[in-house]
Amino acid sequence: MGTIAHRFETGEQSSQKGHFRNLIMLARIDGMVAEEEKALLERISNRLGLTDEQVKDVKNDSNSYPMIPPVSREERYERLIQLVQMICVDGEIDPKEDILVHRYGIALGFTQERLDEKYPLILEKVKNGMDRNDILDSIL
């Protein structure tokens, strides 16, 4: 961990940065970050309350930000939805993105059975343009 501020951040801040790191990894997995992916990253970083400096740190030193799964069921689903939004935003799902979302889903605390049940539902709803809150309401 680099800076003193980094060492003293809250668990929630660390968790948000770890999640943002995962979104960046998904955006980069196919070798380029599309404009739609950049825009989604910006919206999500704002929603997570990350400053421009924090976003820059995560982008430049992603290995310092491990995934810390949230405790609440709702937050875990919200993160899964954001991961699915990231792989769908550019209109094309790379097989490597699909594999990584499954890995992140398991790391978020979902069982393989729950992921097999919910992931296709979330994917369909995201592709149909349903917003995050409506998706969350429909799967909880």
Sequence and secondary structure as in RCSB ss.txt:
>XXXX:A:sequence
MGTIAHRFETGEQSSQKGHFRNLIMLARIDGMVAEEEKALLERISNRLGLTDEQVKDVKNDSNSYPMIPPVSREE
RYERLIQLVQMICVDGEIDPKEDILVHRYGIALGFTQERLDEKYPLILEKVKNGMDRNDILDSIL
>XXXX:A:secstr
  SHHHHT  HHHHHHHHHHHHHHHHHHTTSS  HHHHHHHHHHHHHHT  HHHHHHHHH GGG      SSHHH
HHHHHHHHHHHHHTTS   HHHHHHHHHHHHHTT  HHHHHHHHHHHHHHHHTT  HHHHHHHH 
